[in-house]
Amino acid sequence: LLIPHRPMHSAADDDVLRRLARGGACVVEIGVYEGSSAIVLAEALGPGSTLHLIDPFVDPVGWSLPRGWRGAPFATQRAMRRYGGGSRGPRIEWHIARSQDVGRAWQGPAVDFAFIDGDHSPEGCREDWAVWPPPVRPGGAIAFHDARHGAPAGFGSIGVTAVVDELFRGENPVPGRPIDAEVH
């Protein structure tokens, strides 16, 4: 019996992910869960590119997943096997670790697109923001998932929304990083 992955994003989210990843040589996904967005990213990337998947597969503070849910690295690894080796898609690099630790130690190439969907606590989201922009190349993109809690037709996490509001929607938004698109 195969149990399908549980997507935690919409078709509109998929469209934004594809657009931002397309043509990238190095893409990072922070927070893999069961791999539904990793599949979208892999489908958008071509041979010769690399998709870095980062997740500790634990949620010790309880901000990222609904109560009782747990991510399973084997589910994502099984789903991603069809993209391995770079013959039809990107090479897959696994980092079963905290995204902040991977970001601080990053020695890889410049990142074309970083999708931040990991620790949803305000502290964890702020820490991801603190360590991931430097590896992203000038002109590269960074996207936050679940950052529209309380917005009209919005959805999201209180923690991520608070950080994105503070960084990008407030009176002094981060210079050089305008919001390109928002869905849900």
Secondary structure as UniProt FT lines:
FT   HELIX           11..21
FT   TURN            22..23
FT   STRAND          26..30
FT   TURN            33..34
FT   HELIX           36..44
FT   TURN            47..48
FT   STRAND          50..54
FT   TURN            60..61
FT   TURN            67..68
FT   HELIX           73..80
FT   HELIX           81..86
FT   STRAND          91..95
FT   HELIX           99..104
FT   STRAND          111..116
FT   HELIX           122..131
FT   TURN            133..135
FT   STRAND          136..144
FT   TURN            149..150
FT   TURN            152..153
FT   HELIX           158..164
FT   HELIX           165..169
FT   TURN            175..176
//
